[in-house]
Amino acid sequence: MSNKHKNVKMENHEEKEDKKDVLEQEEAAVEDTIAEEVAKEDTELSELDKLKADVEAREKQIEDQKKEYLFLMAEFDNFRKRTMRERAELIKNAAESTLKGILPIVDDFERGLAAMKDDESAKTLREGVELIYNKLVKYLEQSGVKAMETSGKKFDTEFHEAVAMVPATDEKMKGFILDTVEKGYMYNDKVLRHAKVVVCQ
């Protein structure tokens, strides 16, 4: 084989080797690029996962704070209603207590008027006492206090207190009120003072 032919063969061999090296280098470069892209995607995914986790954590925090806010609002509303109810009860009870304390004075006026009824010399005095008595009764009525009607009514423990029991002259009168010893009063549809009555049995 001639040198020329050997040289050509060698050149061909070297050329093939060079092409092989170039191909390998290109393949390595492609693999490196793919590896870089994968790593980049992994990094992006990792950052995306972190962002998603951060968003979820913040949403949970907002939800918890919202629940806490609603709970506090409900608690405050209950407190406000309870305070208003207690205040109303306090005012009502104070008024009730004051009005109940006036009732014995009304009783005394009625007894005094009854005692002066037939006394002609006390006519002027009786008129003055009646005037004051009527003003007091009117004030009580304006405040929601009304006297109970008891005469001839059926005895009811919700409204009446029996102080004496007497035999009934008529069978139809059994369980009915014969006489009122002390008037009963209502305050806004609630018993302020039970009527003390004599009941037929």
C-alpha positions in Angstrom: 0.0 0.0 0.0 1.3 3.4 -1.0 2.0 6.1 1.5 -0.5 8.3 -0.2 -3.2 5.7 0.2 -2.2 5.2 3.8 -2.4 8.9 4.4 -5.9 9.1 2.8 -7.1 6.2 4.9 -5.6 7.8 8.0 -7.2 11.1 7.2 -10.5 9.3 6.7 -10.1 7.6 10.0 -9.2 10.8 11.8 -12.1 12.6 10.1 -14.5 9.9 11.4 -13.0 10.2 14.8 -13.4 13.9 14.7 -17.0 13.5 13.6 -17.5 11.0 16.4 -16.0 13.5 18.9 -18.2 16.3 17.5 -21.3 14.1 17.8 -20.4 13.1 21.3 -19.8 16.7 22.2 -23.1 17.7 20.7 -24.9 14.9 22.5 -23.2 15.9 25.8 -24.2 19.5 25.1 -27.8 18.5 24.4 -27.8 16.3 27.6 -26.4 19.3 29.6 -29.0 21.6 28.1 -31.8 19.0 29.0 -30.3 18.6 32.5 -30.2 22.4 32.9 -33.8 22.7 31.7 -35.0 19.9 34.0 -33.1 21.6 36.9 -34.6 24.9 36.0 -38.1 23.4 35.8 -37.5 21.7 39.2 -36.4 25.0 40.7 -39.5 26.7 39.2 -41.7 23.9 40.5 -40.1 24.1 43.9 -40.7 27.9 44.0 -44.2 27.4 42.7 -44.8 24.8 45.5 -43.4 27.2 48.0 -45.7 30.0 46.7 -48.7 27.6 46.8 -47.9 26.6 50.3 -47.5 30.2 51.3 -50.8 31.2 49.8 -52.5 28.2 51.5 -51.0 29.2 54.8 -52.2 32.8 54.4 -55.7 31.7 53.4 -55.9 29.5 56.5 -54.7 32.4 58.6 -57.3 34.7 57.1 -60.0 32.0 57.6 -59.0 31.5 61.2 -59.0 35.3 61.8 -62.4 35.5 60.1 -63.8 32.8 62.4 -62.3 34.6 65.4 -63.8 37.9 64.3 -67.3 36.3 63.8 -67.0 34.7 67.2 -66.1 38.0 68.9 -68.9 39.8 67.0 -71.4 37.2 68.2 -70.1 37.3 71.8 -70.3 41.1 71.7 -73.8 41.1 70.4 -74.8 38.6 73.1 -73.2 40.9 75.7 -75.0 43.9 74.4 -78.4 42.2 74.4 -77.8 40.8 77.9 -76.7 44.2 79.2 -79.8 45.9 77.7 -82.1 43.2 79.1 -80.5 43.5 82.6 -80.8 47.3 82.4 -84.4 47.1 81.4 -85.1 44.5 84.2 -83.3 46.8 86.7 -85.4 49.8 85.7 -88.6 47.7 85.7 -87.8 46.2 89.1 -87.0 49.6 90.6 -90.2 51.1 89.3 -92.2 48.0 90.5 -90.7 48.2 93.9 -91.5 52.0 94.2 -95.0 51.5 93.0 -95.6 48.6 95.4 -94.4 50.9 98.2 -97.1 53.4 97.3 -100.0 50.9 97.6 -100.2 50.9 101.4 -100.6 54.8 101.2 -103.5 54.3 98.8 -105.0 51.8 101.3 -104.7 54.4 104.1 -106.4 57.0 101.9 -109.3 54.6 101.2 -109.7 53.8 104.9 -109.6 57.5 105.8 -112.2 58.3 103.1 -114.4 55.5 104.4 -114.1 56.8 108.0 -115.1 60.3 106.9 -117.9 59.2 104.6 -120.7 59.9 107.1 -119.1 62.7 109.0 -120.7 66.0 107.8 -118.3 68.1 109.8 -115.4 66.7 107.9 -116.9 67.3 104.5 -114.3 69.9 103.4 -111.5 67.7 104.7 -112.9 64.7 102.9 -113.0 66.6 99.6 -109.4 67.6 100.0 -108.4 64.0 100.8 -110.4 62.8 97.8 -108.6 65.2 95.5 -105.2 64.0 96.7 -106.4 60.3 96.5 -107.7 60.7 92.9 -104.4 62.3 91.8 -102.4 59.4 93.3 -104.7 56.8 91.7 -104.4 58.6 88.4 -100.6 58.7 88.7 -100.6 54.9 89.4 -102.8 54.2 86.4 -100.5 56.3 84.1 -97.6 54.2 85.4 -99.4 51.0 84.4 -100.9 50.1 87.8 -104.5 49.1 87.9 -106.7 47.7 90.7 -108.1 44.2 90.3 -111.8 43.6 90.0 -112.5 40.9 92.6 -116.2 41.1 93.7 -118.1 38.2 92.4 -115.1 36.7 90.6 -114.0 33.1 90.8 -111.1 32.6 93.2 -107.8 32.2 91.4 -104.5 31.7 93.2 -102.6 33.5 90.4 -104.3 36.7 91.4 -105.9 36.2 94.9 -104.8 35.2 98.4 -107.5 33.7 100.6 -107.5 35.1 104.1 -110.8 33.5 105.2 -113.1 30.8 104.0 -116.9 31.1 104.7 -119.7 28.6 104.0 -121.6 29.4 100.8 -125.3 30.3 101.2 -125.8 29.3 97.6 -124.3 26.3 95.9 -123.4 28.5 92.9 -121.2 30.8 95.0 -118.8 28.0 96.0 -115.2 28.9 94.9 -116.2 32.6 94.4 -115.0 35.7 96.2 -117.5 37.0 98.8 -115.5 40.0 100.0 -112.2 41.9 99.5 -110.1 42.6 102.6 -107.2 44.3 100.7 -107.3 45.3 97.0 -105.0 43.6 94.5 -103.1 45.5 91.8 -101.7 44.6 88.4 -98.6 46.3 86.9 -98.4 45.9 83.1 -100.3 42.6 83.1 -98.3 41.3 86.0 -99.5 40.9 89.6 -98.0 43.7 91.7 -99.9 42.7 94.8 -102.3 39.8 95.3 -105.8 40.7 96.4 -106.6 39.4 100.0 -110.1 38.0 99.8 -112.8 36.0 101.6 -113.8 33.0 99.6 -117.1 30.9 99.8 -116.7 27.2 100.2 
